Amino acid sequence: KEVQEKRRYLTDVFSAAEGIESVTGMGLMLGLKTKKDAKEILAACREKGVLALTAKDKIRLLPALNIPMELVKEAAAVIIDACK
């Protein structure tokens, strides 16, 4: 149930974010298609302590299923800021 809540939050917030074209994935394994180059976004996120991967031209998120919601929100804010 908690994983579904976290996924719903992330999907909603990323779908409405400027600079993010689409959100795909299953559970908390998400792919973000962005307007900016994925590697550029990853570098900006890494500087602020958020680690992610790339999968082709997408940002790939693979957080632990037990990640606290507070950290989910903080990481989402950093990613959204980097996508602007």
N, C-alpha and C positions, 0 to 999 in steps of 0.2 A: 504494500500500500504506500509506504514512504517513497519507494522508487518511482511509483506512478505519479505521486505528487511533485517530486523533483523534476521528472521529465516534463510534466504538464507546465510547470513554472518556466523551465528553460525553453521549451518550445514556444510558449506564448511570448516571452520577453525577446527571444531572438527573432521570431517572426515579425515583430513590430519594430525591430531596430533598424535604424538607418545604416546602410552599408552591408546588410545581410540579405542576400537574394532568396535563399531557401534553407530549410532545415530538414534533414533526413536522418534516419537511424532507427534504432530499436533500444528500448530501455534508456539507459544513460549514455550509451554509445551513440554519439551524435556527430553528424557531418554538417558543416556550415559552408555554404557556397557564398563567397563574399565578392564585393565589387573590387576591392583592393587585392593585391597579390597576397596569397596565404602566407608566404614566408616573411613578408614585411609585417603582417599582423602578429605572427608568432614571435618575432623579435621584440615587438612592443610589449606583448604579454609577458614574455620571459623577464623583461626588465622590471616588471611589477610583480613577479613571483608566481605567475600562472603558467604552468607547463601544459602544452598541447602538442599535437602531431599534425602532419599533413598527410592527406591521402589524395593523390593526384592534385587537383586544384582546390581541394576543400580543407578546412580546418577540421581535425578529428579530435573529439573530446572523449576520453575514457576514464572518467572519475570512478573511484571506489563506490560501490553501492551504498556503503554506510557513511558517506561524506555528510557532515552536518549541513543543514539547510543554510545556515549563516555563511558558510564557505561557498556554497553553490551561488548564493546571491552576490558575494564579493567577486568571485571569479567571473560571473556573467557580466557584471559591471565593467570589469577590466577588459573583457573581450569586446563588449559593445563599444567602449571608448576607443579601442584600437582599430575598430572597423570604420570609424567616422572619417 
